Every structure is written in structure tokens, then in C-alpha cells.
């Protein structure tokens, strides 16, 4: 049996469950936090950035290495790394003339891993 994802189930009545609405409203995060969360998830909406995060989940890498891995220009990789850095998803360190990138912290790895678990659980 397949589900029809084009239709949306809705109530056939107009009863408002005020206790539930108030309970959720009291726990809902501030508007600014929800906006920031939406912006964070937008960063995950690009397959090139996902590939970079995947690579950095495996090992610390420089721009040159990531460019070769993904068959892209260093300029394109640098642009995407700048977006990821602004979102505090990756960090860098300089060793001589080489700049190495890695995931910013364990939270980023956890977000990434949870996303993978979610998409793989239905397969």
C-alpha cells in the first residue's frame, strides 16, 4: 500500500484544544531562535556542502584535497567552506602555508549522523 503524499489530512471539526495549544506555545522557542535554526538547515540544503561535510566527518582536509576528491575547483570549494565556516559548521587551522579544515565540533557530527540515520531508516 502506498501513501498519497499530495493530500493533507485535516480535521473535520473546528474544535480548538486550548490546553495543547498553550502547552506547545509555552515551550516554543523564540522567533529569532527558530529563524536561526531555519538558516542553519538551509546550509545543509546544498549537496556540495553535504559532500564537504561528509569528507570532513572522515578526516581533516585542506582545500586542495577536497577539490580533488569532489572534482571541483579550489575556488568553488573555498566558497562553500566560507559558507560552512560562517554557519560555524567547520573550523580551520593553519600549518605553514596549508589551511586544514575540520568539523567545528561533535554537535556538527551528531547533526550529520542523525540526518543519515533518518534517511536510511525507511530504506
Secondary structure, 3 states (H helix, E strand, C coil): CCCCCCCCCCCCCCCCCHHHHHHHHHHCCCHHHHHHHHHHHHHCCCHHHHHHHHHHHHCCEEHHHHHHHHCCCHHHHHHHHHHHHHCCCEEEEEECCEEEEEECCHHHHHHHHHHHHHHHCCC
